[in-house]
Amino acid sequence: DKTPRIFNFNVDMGAYESTALPQSVYVDLANATPVFPYATWATAATSIQDGVDAATLDATVFVTNGVYQTGSRIASGGGYGGATPNRVAIEKRIIVRSMNGPAATSIVGAGPLGNSAIRGVWLQDNAWLIGFTVTNGCTRAGESGGGVKVGYLSYGSVSNCVIAAGQATYGGGASGGLYFDSTLRGNQAVTSGGGASSATLERCTLADNAVTQFFGGGAYFCTLRDCVVSGNSVGGANASGGGTYDCWVEGGSIVANTGHYGGGDAESILNNTLISGNTATYAGGGAYNSTLVACTVSNNTATLYGGGTYESTVSDSRLLDNSALQRGGGSFDGTLVDCVISGNDSPSGGGVDGGSLTNCTISANAASHSGGGAINATLRDCQVLDNTAFFSGGGVMYSTVTDSELRGNASTSSSGGGGGGANQSTLTGCTISNNTSAGLGGGSSGGTLVDCLLSGNESVSAGGGAYGGTLTRCSLTGNRAPLSAGGGSYQSTLIASTISGNSALQGGGVSVGTLRNCVLSGNRSTGNGGGAYNSQLTNCTLVGNSS
């Protein structure tokens, strides 16, 4: 009525200026009397494309049950539509919705990959696709999104759909766009993103998708929130990321995927995600060169290195029960902060091999050779508890350890290098207690120890507290070598240290050692040398020792 909205302090409600709501459009494959503009079920279109073409902006196209597998349309896509025709091309802001969900309504493309291919659905300009199964969609060589493709520099959304058996060079199931509460299953890509590429997915399942070579069996360059990524695979000699590659993952799970590098994931950022049961045929069973925050990494396997993670940055996470057939059951060469590493196994470095760990708990890991908890690693403010190694270094081996606790670890072979707690390591400010060795050095074997407490350790062969090595300003108390020599230490060099309350068959305090400025008190031998046996002592004090 052309009246201003506000006039003389009165508000015009504009009742005569409102526009009619967009008219709904109906599609029924079985309808015998289609009449444009398909505004009722009695006059419904028999193809989805006809319904889409008839719809005005913001309209909803309702589609009833059927298998829609005829017709094709090449999308303009703002100049980026590509050469692959589409079974349905939706190039305006409308909603296309099935009446009874994906079990009842299907859009079927055509294959194989190549010049005869027909994609399932093209979406752009904020269009929505809701409640369909989109299957057998394929593209021409070099194109993406076999099942669903969202146009370049455009927007489109998919909800409550199943996208299956699609094929493309990349993004076998889907490429681009937003996906909600949908399943992408059994799709395949040549180079990347078997399930999806360059997409955002929320509460979706990506299962049993595959990439022939290269990257991301489940997803490539995607954002995933609360999704399940399972049973996907990537092939080829340099294949990476069986489940996900170069993705941002929040919540959800990545399980039972397979890849050469990174069975579960590679090169991604993951937050609060379960990564479990994945397999890498080379390295990084769970994750490869990724960043993990508040994740659980469990029961993954690598043929060579890093059963749980490989060269990854991991914080506030749990690495549990992973396995590597050569090195680093839980982690290989990673940076770990505030993590729990437990129950992992490998011949070398049952818990970790290489890398740095800060404020971590490393417990109940096993190495069939050396370094039950850690090998070749740097540890600070860590707890190393109840780990085992068959030959050497039940707790740690070849490691640098600061301000940490090593307790209850064991080296179980009498023929190995020993070191129930540590072998050939540098330890500063550490507590080494209640470790055992079936060979040499219940607490430590070799290495350099400064300002450490060695307490309650036991060796079957020699050196209940320490075997070999150099110990400075250390306290050795209550250690035992009941069947051999050196309750506190054997063949060690001790400087400004206290050796007290230790016991052995020979040399209750020390045996075959070199001591300077030390105090030996209350040690006991059932044979010879209560305080020291066959040792060199300079400026030392011996008090209350017995044999």
N, C-alpha and C positions, 0 to 999 in steps of 0.2 A: 504493500500500500504506500510505499515510499516515505512513510513517516520516520523521522529520525529516531534512533533507539532511545535517546534521552532528549526530551523537549519540555521546556518550562518546568523542570524538576520532576516530570513524570516519566516513567519507564514504559516504552512500547514493547510488549512481549513478542511482537513479530509473528503472530499466529498465522497471518496470511502469507508469510514469507518462507515458511518451512517447505522443504522439498520432500518428495516421496522417497521411502526407503527403496533400496535396490530390489528388483524383483528376483526371486529365486528361480533357478533353472533346474530341470529334472532330466535324468538320463536313465533309461531302462532298455537294456539290450534286447529284451523280448517284446517290446512295445510294437504293435502293428500299425499304429496311427500317429507317427511323429509329425508335429506341426510346429514350425517356428512361431514364437520364440521359446517353445518348450516350457511353458509356464505352469503346467499341471502334469500329474502323472499320466493322465489320459493322453496328453499330447507330447510326452517325453521324447527326447532325442534318443537315438539308438547307439550313438557313439559319443564318447567323452569329449572328443575334440569338437564336435558340433555344439555340445553344451557349453564348452569353454568359449567358443567363438560368439555364441549368443549372449553370454553374460556381460553385464555392465560392471563398471568399477564397484568394488566392495560387495558384489553379489556372492551368493553361495550356490554352487552347482552340486546338487544331491544326486548320488549315483547308487542305484540298487544292484542287487546281486548279479554276478556274471563274470565271464572271462573275456576281457576286452583285448583282442589281439589282431585287429585289422586297422588299416589306415596308417599314414605317416605324415609328418610335417617337419620341415627343416626350420629351425628357429632363427629369427633374425639376430636375436641376442645383442642388439645394439652394435652390430658389426662383428660380434664375437661368437656367433652361433655355431660355427664349425660346419663340417660337411656331413656329419652324421644325422640322418633323419630321426625323428622321435615319434613314438607311438602317440604321445600326448605332449603338446607344447603349450605351456601356460605362461603367457607373456604380459599379464596385467594383474593388478591387485585384486584377486578374487580368492575364494576358498573353494576347493574341490574336495568334497567329503563323501565317503561311502556311508550307506545307511546301516550296514550290519558288520562292518569291520573287515580286517584283512583276510579272515578265513573264508569270507563269502564273496569278496570282490577282488579281481586280479587285473593287472595291466601287464601284458606279455609282450616283450620286445622280440628281437630276432637276431640270431647269430649265423655263422661264427664271427669272431673278431675280423674285421676287414671291410671290403667295399659293399658287401650285402647286409651289413649290420643295421639294426634299428635299436636305438636307445629306448628305455622305458619312458621316462618323463623328463622334460625340460621345465625348469622353474625360473622365474625372474620377477622383478618389480614387486617384491613383498607378497607374492602368491603363497598360498598354503595348500598342502596335500595331506589329507587326513584319512587314515583307516583303510589303506590298500595293501595288497601284496603286489610288488613290482618284481617281475621275474624274467630271466633270460634276456635282459637288455644288454646290448653290445655296442661298441663304437668302431669307427674306422681307426686304422693305425695312427698312433700319435695323439689320440684324443682321450679325454677323461670322462669318468662318470657313466659306467655302463647302465646301471639301474636308474639313477637320478643324477642330473646335472643342474646345478644352480649357476646361472649366467655370471660371467666375469663382471666385476664391479657392480654387482646387483645383490639382491637379497631374496631368499625364498626359504620356506620352512616346511618340514615334514614331521608329522606326528602320528603315532600309533600305526606305523607301517612295517611291513616286512619287505626287505630288499634282498633278493636271493638270486644266485646263479648269474650274476652280471659279469661282464668282461670288458676290460679297457686297458689301454697302455698304462694308465695310472688312475687310481680311484676306481677299482673294479666294480664296487657296489654303488658308491656315491662320491661326488666331488663338489665341494663348495656347499654353502648353506648351513642351516640349523636343523638338527634332528632331535626329536623328543620321544622318549618312550617307544623306541623302534628297535627292530632286530635286523642286522645286516649279516647274512649267513651264506656261506658257500660261494662267495664272489672271488674273482681272480683278476689280478693285474700283472702286467709284464714287468714293470720296473718298480712301482711303489704303491703302497696303500691298497692292499687287496680288498679290504672292506670299505675304507673311506680315505680320501685325501683332502686336505685344505678345508676341513669342515669343523663345525662345533656340534658336539653330541652330548646330550644330557639324558641320563637314565636309560641308556641304550645297551643292547647286547651286540657285540661283534664276535661272531663265532665261525670257526672252520673256514675262514677266508685264507687266501694264499697269494704270494707274489713269486713269480718265476725266478726273478733275480733282483738283487739290490735291497730295497728297504721297506719295512713296515708291513708285515703280513696282515695285521688287523687294521692299523691306522698309520697314516703318514702325514706329518705337519698338521695335526688336528688338536683341538681342545676337547678333552673328555671330562665330564663331571658325573660321578656316581655311575659309571658304566662297568659292564662286565666284558672283558676281552679274553676269550678262551679258545683254545684249539686252533689258533692261527699259525701259519708257517711262512717262512721266507727261504728260498733256495738260492743256489749259486755259491761260488767259492768265497765271495766277499759279502755275503748277505748279512744284513744287520736288522735287529729288532723284529723277532718273530711275532710279538704282539703289537708293539707300538714303536715308532721311530720319530724323533724330533717333534715330540708332542708335549703339551701341557696337560697333566693328568691330576685331577683332584678327586679323592675318594675312589670308590669302586675297587675292582680287582683285575689283575692280569694273571691268568692261570693257564697252565698246560699248553703254552705256546712253544715253538721251536724255531731256532735260528742259528747261524754260524757264530756271529758275534751278538750277544745279547738275546738269549732265548726268549725272555719276557719283554725286555725293552732295551732300546739303545738311544743315546743322545737326547734324552728327554728330561723334563722337570716333573717330579712326582711328589704329591703331597697326600699323606694319610691314605695310602693305597696298599692293598694286599698284593704281593708279588709272589706267587707260589706255584710249585710244580712245573716250572718251565725248564727247558733244556737247551743248552748251547753246545754245538758240536766243536767249538773251539774255546771261547772265553765268555765269562759273564752269563752264567746260567739264568740269573734273575734280571740283572741290569748291567749294561755296558756303557761306560763313560757318561753316566747320568748323574743328576742331582736328586737325592731322595730326602724328604723331610717327613718325620712321623709315619714312616712306612713299616710294614712287616714283610720281611723277605724270608720265605721259608720253603724248605724241601725242593730247592732248585738244584740243577746239576750242570756242571761244565766238564767237557771231555778233558780239557787241559787246565785252564786257570780261572779262578774266581767262581766258585759254585754259586755264591749269592750275588756278589757284585764284582765288577772289574773296572779299575781306574775311575771309580765314582766318588762323589762327595756325598756323605751320608750323615744326617744328624737326627737325634731324637728318634731313632729307629731300632728295630729288632731284627737281627740276622740269625735265624734259627734253623738247624737241621739241614743245612745245605751241604753239597758235596762237590769236590773237584778231584778229578782223577790224577792230577799231578801237583798243583800248588794252589793254596789259598781256598780252603773249604768255604769259609764265610765270605772273605773279601780278598781280592788281590790288588795291591798297590793303590789303596784308596785313602781318602781323608775322612775319618770317622770321629764324630763328636757326640757325646751323651748317648751312646748306643749300647745295646746288649748284644753280644756275640756268643751264642750258646748252641751246643749240640751239633756243631759242624764238623766235617772230617775231610782230610786230604793226606796224602803221603807227606807233604811238606807244608807246614802251617795249617794245622787243622782249623784254627779260628781265622787267622789272617796271615797272609804272606805279603810283606812290604807295606808301605804307606805309613801314615801317622794316625795315632789314636789319642784322644783327649777325653778324660772323664768317662771312660767306657768300662763295662764289665765284660770280661772274657772268661767264660765258664763252660766246663764240661765238653770242651772240644777235644778231638782226637787226631793225632798224626800217626800214620803207620810207620813213618820214619822219624822225622825230627820236627820240633817246634809245635807241641800240642796246642798251645794257645796262640803263639805268634812267632814268626820268624822274619828276619830282615826288616823289622818294624821299629818305629819310634813311638814310645808310650809315655804319657804324662797323666798323673792323677787317675790311674786305672786300677781296677781290681782284676787279678789274674787267678782264677779259682778253679781247682778240681779238673784241670786239663791233663791229658796223658799223651806221651810220645813213646814209641817203642824203643828207639835208639837213644836220642839225645834231646834235652830241653823239654821236659814235660810242660813247663809253663811258657818259657820263651827261649829263643835261640838267635844268635847273631843280631841282637836287638839293643836299642838304647832305651833305658827305662828310668823315669824320674818320678819321685814322690808317689810310688805305687805300692800295692800290696800283692805279693805272690804267695798264695796259700793253698795247700792241699793238692798240689800238682805232683805228677809222677812220671819218672822215666822207668820203663818196665823191663828193659833188656839188660842182662848182666854183661853183654858183650859190646854195648854201645858206648858213646862218649859221656853218658851220665848227665847229671844236672837235673834233679827232679824239679827244682824251681826255675833255674836258668842255666843255659850253656853258652859259653863264649860271648857273653853280653856285657854291656856297661850299665851298671845300676847305681843310681845316686838317690839317697834319701828314701830307700825302699825298706819295707818289712817283708822278710822271706821266712815263712813259717809253715811247719807241718807238711813239708814236701818230702817225697821219698824217691830214692833211686835204687834200682836193683843192681846197678853198677857203681859208678863213682859220683861223689858229690850230691848228697841228699838235697841241700839247699841250692848250691851253685857249683858249676864246673867250669874252670877257666874264667876269663874275663876280668873286668875291673869293677870293684865295688867301693863306694865312698859313702860314709855316713849311713850305713845300712844296719838293720837288725836281722840276724839270722837266728831263728829260735825254733826248737822242737823238730828240726829236720832229721832225717835218718837215711843212712846209706848202708847197703849190704856189703859192699866192697871196702871203700875207704873214703874218709872225709864226710862225716855226718852232716856238718854245716857247709863246708866248702872243700872242693878239690881243686888244687892249682889256683891260678889267678893271683891278683894283688888286691888286698883289702886294706883300706885306710879309714881310720876313725870308725870302725865297725864294732858291733857288739855281737858275740857269738855265745849263745846261752841255751843250755838244755838240748843240744844236738847229740846224736848217737851214731856210733859205728860199732854195734855190739859184736860183730863177727870179724872185725878187721881193725884198722888203725886210724887214728885221727878223729876223735869224737867231734871236736870243733872244726879242725881243718887238717888237710893232708897235702903236702907238697905246695903249700901256699906261702906267699909273702904277706906279713901282717905288719901294719904300721899304726902306732898309737891306737891300738884296739884293745877291747876287753874280751877275754875268753873265760867264761865261767859256767860251772854246772854241767859241763859236757861229759860224755862217757864213751869208752871204747875198749877193745881188747888190748891194744897197744896205743899209748899216747892219748890219755883221756882228753886233754885239752888240744894238743897239736902233735902231729907226727911228721917228720921229715920237712920241717918248715923253717923259714927265716923270719925272725920277729925282731922288731925294734920299737922300744918305748911302749911295751904292752904290759897288761896286767892279766895274770892267769890265776884264777881262784876257784876252789871248790870243784875242780874237775876230778874224774875218777877213772882208773884203768883196772881191769881185771887181770892184766898182765904186767907190763912194764911202763913206767913213765906216766904217773898220774897227771902231772901238769903238761910235760913235754917229753917227747921221745925222739931221739936221733935228730935234734933240731939245733939251729943256731939262734941264740937269744942275745940281744944287745940292749942294755939298760931296761930290763924287764923286771917285774915284780911277780913272784910266785907265792901264793898264800893258800893254805888249807887244801892242797891237792892230795890225792891218795892213790895208792896202787896196792 
